[in-house]
Amino acid sequence: MDIGFVGLGNMGRGMVQALLRAGHRVVVWNRTPERADELVALGAVRAATPFEAAEVGVVFTMLADDAATEAVVAGPHGILAGLPRDGIHVASSTLSVRYSAELAERHRTRHQHYVAAPVFGRPDAAAQGALRLVVAGPSSAIERLQPALTALGPQQFVIGERPEQAHAVKLAGNFLILSLVELLSEAFVLVEKAGVPRQRFFEVAAAVYSSPLVERYGRTLLERRFDPPGFRLALGLKDIRLALDLAEATATPLPIADLVRQHALEAIATGKADRDFASLLEVIEAHAGIGHA
C-alpha cells in the first residue's frame, strides 16, 4: 500500500519502521523535519506538508493530543484538504471521544473515511510490529486497511462503526494502566513501611496477579526506571483528564481517576513532566515519608 504518516515521535517512528519492513511505501511528515531523516534513509519518502502525506489516499496520524491533530488536519495544507474522495484517515493517537466523533463527521461531509485505530504498546513494540490495535469505523474502510493494520500488530479488536468508540476503549484502557501504577506504588510503599522488601512483595504479586502489565510496571517501579520515559507523565495526565471528561459526559464516577490526576499534578509540579509515568511512585513515597536516592 501507499501510506501517508503524520507524526514521527517515538511511537510514530516505530510504526513507520514496521510499515516499511512489511513492504509498504510510506510518505512521512513531521513538524520537526529532521525527525524524518532516519526513516528516509530506510526508504520512506519525505512530504513537504500534511496535505502531501494525505494525497496518497491513506494517511495515519500519531500525535500528542487533539490540538496537535487539529493542527495537521485543518487548513489549506492539512489532511482534510489533501485526502482524496474515498480516502481514509486513520487516527492512532489517544484522542478525546468528542473530537474523534467530530473528525468522523468532518470527513463524512467530504466523502472521506475516518477510522480510529489507537494502539496499546510501547515504542519497541511499535518498531517490531507487535502493537495491539483497537479499531472502529466503516467496515469497508477497515477491510481496505488490513495490510497496514496487520503490519502494525497481529491483534486487532474491532469495536464497531463509530470511530469515537475505539477512543473510549483506549481511554478506559489507559486509565486502567495508570491506575495500576498508582496501586502498585501504594502497595510497594505499604509493605516497605511494614518491614517487607519490595522485591519479596513483587514476587508474590507477580505470581498471584499474573499479568504482563503487573510484571512490566512492577519491575519498572522496583528498578526506578523513570528515564528515558516509555510513557511520559505529562501524556499520562492528559489521558486521565480525557477519561475524566468522558466520565463527566456520561455521568460516570471515577474516584480513582481523580486521585491519579492529583498525584500526577503533584509529580509535574516537582519537575517530573518528562519522566516516565512510573515516577508517580515518588509522590506516593513522599506522602509516606519515605526517601529514595
Salt bridges, closest charged atoms under 4 A:
ASP2 OD2 - ARG25 NH1 3.93
ASP37 OD1 - ARG46 NH2 2.81
ASP66 OD2 - ARG98 NH2 3.77
GLU70 OE1 - ARG106 NH1 2.84
ASP86 OD1 - HIS113 NE2 2.53
ASP86 OD2 - ARG144 NH1 3.42
GLU102 OE1 - ARG98 NH1 3.30
GLU102 OE2 - ARG106 NH1 3.14
GLU105 OE2 - ARG108 NH2 2.59
GLU164 OE2 - ARG162 NE 3.00
GLU182 OE1 - HIS263 ND1 2.96
GLU192 OE1 - ARG198 NE 2.56
GLU192 OE2 - HIS292 NE2 3.32
GLU203 OE1 - ARG200 NH1 2.39
GLU215 OE2 - ARG219 NE 2.44
GLU223 OE1 - ARG225 NE 2.56
ASP227 OD2 - ARG275 NE 3.14
ASP239 OD1 - LYS238 NZ 2.85
GLU266 OE1 - HIS287 NE2 2.91
ASP274 OD1 - ARG232 NH1 2.64
ASP276 OD2 - ARG122 NH1 3.28
GLU282 OE2 - ARG224 NH2 3.86
GLU282 OE1 - LYS272 NZ 3.59
GLU282 OE1 - ARG275 NH1 2.81
GLU285 OE2 - ARG198 NH2 2.93
GLU285 OE2 - ARG224 NH1 2.88
GLU285 OE2 - HIS292 NE2 3.83
